[in-house]
Amino acid sequence: MAKDKLLMNLLGTLTAFGVSAMLVLPAYAADVADVDVAVVFAVDMSSSVDPATADILREGHVTAMCAPEVIAAITRNRIGCVGITYFEWSSYGHFQMVLPWTRVCGLSDGKAAASVILKRAQRGYGHRGGDTSISFAIDEGSLLLDQFPGEAARKVIDIAGNGTNNDGLPVQQSRLQAIAKGYTINAIVVSPLLRGVKYDLTSYFAENVIGGPRAFVIEPVNKSDYAVALRRKLVQEISVSTDK
């Protein structure tokens, strides 16, 4: 009941800002044309992601897609559009597509993408595969970028994770293969939001996961900082002019 109330409250908030509470179908792959940047959102939904953290991940992306600074960063590029796709992952082979390739060229597109993510994303403990295969997430993200139906000046795999790679292939192997294709791997670390984490996950991601041109990892200080950190990260990675 509490989760249903939370969802309804967020839907009401989005509706107040003009986001339809009805499921808006995204622009599918055949409709995506050239963009400035193509971004794959790969979101961790392994067994360590509890419902509260899942809410933070989902709602952070929902609000980011409608944030004024993100929309401004998109529209001031040469083409003025980005391509985005959003999937959830856990152990090797556990993959759920939430938002297929979608072209975002302004606020209305951002609202439509946000509505789909809000409706389709997991609420935590959603996958049977409980381990954490970052290598699988990178490989799937790389495949999606390979299949992007258009041209992009920059292609990014955006990992949101809360653990080290403990399943599937070695993460360094997948990382190097993606970098060799010219892709950038960025990350946002969510483990500081969980209790009992003893290792330095930010350093782990910096040394083993991220890579490519201007790659970076962000670590939110606390729960309330996650949405702000995510928006800041999106502005940085979709602003093509900063790569010059």
N, C-alpha and C positions, 0 to 999 in steps of 0.2 A: 504493500500500500504506500509506503514511504517513497519507494522508487517511482511508482506511478505518479504520485503527487509532484515529485521533483521534475519528472519529464513534462507534466502538464504545465508546471510553472515556467519552465524554460521555453516551451512552445508558446506560452502566452507572452513572454518577454520578446521572443523573436517576432511574433505577430504584431506586437505593438510597434516594432521598428519596420514593419512591412514585409516580414518573411512569412510566406504562406505556411500554415500549420499542416497543410496537406502534402503528401509525398510528391515531390517534383522530380520527374524523370530527368536524368542527366543527358547531356549530349554524348552519344556513344561514339565509339572509335571512328566510325566512318564520317562523322560530322566534325572532327577536330582538324583544324587547318594549322598553318604555321603560327608559331608563338615565339615570344622572346625566351622563355624558360619553360622546361617541362619538369615537373616535380612529382615524385612518387612519395606519398606518405605511407610509411611502413610502421604500423603501430603494434606494439607488444601486447598480446593477450594471453600470455602463458599463465600457469597456475598461481604465480606469485602476484598477479595483478588482481587485487580485490575490487569489489564494486565501487568503493569510494575513489580509488585510483582510476578505474575505468571511466568514471564520471568526469574526472579532471581531464583525462586525455580527450574524451569525446567532446566535451563542452569547450575545451581550449581551442580545438580545431574549428568548432562551429562558430565561436565568436571571432576567431582570427579571420575567417573568410569574409566577414562583414566589417572588419575594423577599418576605419578611415585611412590609417597609415599604410595598411596592406594594399587597399584599393588604389591609393595614390602611387605606391611603388610599382604596381602593375601598369597603370595607365600612363606613367611618364616614360616608359621604355619605348623603343622604336616602333614596334608593332602595337603595343598596348594590351597584350593578352598573354596569359600563361596557360599551360595545360597542366591539369592536376588529376591524380588518381589516388585512391585511399584504400589500403587493404590492411587486414589484421593477420598476425602470424603468432605462432608459438613454437612447438617442436617441429622437427623436419617433416615436411609434407602437409602441415596444418596451415591452411590458407583460406581466408574468407575475403572476397571482394566486397567492398562497401560502396565505393564510387568508381565506376569505370572512367576512362579518359574523358575529361570534360574541359571545355575551353572557357576560361574566365576572363572577361574583358571589361568588367565593371561591377558596380554594386549589385545589380539585378542578378548577374551570373553568380556572384559570390553568395547571395542569399539562397539561390536555388541549390548550389552545392552544399551549403550549410544545412539545408532542410533534409537532404538525402543522408548526410552523415549522421545527423541527429536521429533520424528514423531507423537507420540500418546498423549502426555501430553497436558492438557488444556492451553489456552492462557489467562485465567482470565475471571471471570463472566460466567463460563461455566456450572454451575449447577443451576437448578431451585430452589432447596432447599437452601435457603440463610442463615439458622442458622448454628451454630457451635456445632456439637455433637462429642466431643472428646471421650466420652464413646463409641459411635458407632465405631469410628476409632479403639479404643483399642480392642473392641469385635471382629471386623472384622480381625484385625491383629492377635489376639489370635487364631481365627479359622483357619487362613492361616498357622500359625505355627503348630497347631494341625494336619493339613493335609500335612505338609511337607513330601515329598516322599523320605525320607532318614534319616540318623542319623546326628546330629549336637551336638558338644560339648557345644555350647551356642546358645540360641535363643533370638532374640532381636526384639522389636517393636520400630521403629524409627519414632517418631511423629514430623512433621513440622507443626506448628500452629501459628495463629495470633490472637487468642481470647480465652476467657474462655468458659467452657462448658455451653451452654444455651439451649440445646435441647436433648431429649432422656433421658436415665437413668442417675442417679447420677454418676459422673465420678469416685468417690472413690470406688463404687461398682465394676465397670469394672476393675479398677486398681488392687484391691485386688484379684479378680478372676484370672487375668493374672499372678500376682506375685505368687499365690498359685500353679500355674502350673510350676513354675521355670523359667518363662520368665522375661527378663529385659525390662523395658520401658525407653528409652532415648528420649530426645527432643531437637529441635533447635527452638528457639523463633524468629518469624519474625515480630512481631508487632513494634519493634523499627524502622523498615523500612517505617512505615506508619505515616502519620500526624494525630494529634488529639488523640492519645492514651494516656489516663490519668492514667491507673492502672499499677501496677508492675507485668507484666505477667510472668517474670522469677520466681519470688517468688511464684506466683500462681502455675506454673507448678512444681516447686520443692516440694511444699506442697501437691499437689493434683493429679498430673499426673504421674511423673516418679516413678520408684521403681524397686526392684530386685537387684541382685548382681551388684555392681559398677555402679549403675544408675547415670546419670548426665544430666544436661540441659545446653545448650550453647546459649548465646545471642550475635549475631553479633553486632559490634559497628555501622556499616553503611552498605550501599549497597555493596560497594567494598569488604567488609570483609566477606560477606556471603559465597562465594565460598571457601575461605580459612578456615573459621570456619567449614564448612561442611566437608571438607577434613580432618581437624584435628579430628573431631568427628568420622569419619569413621575409621581412623587409630586406634583410641583408642578402638572402640567397636569391631573391627574385629581382633584385636591382642589378640589371646587366651593366649599367654604367660604372658600378663599383669594381668591376673586373678589369678595367682598363689600366 
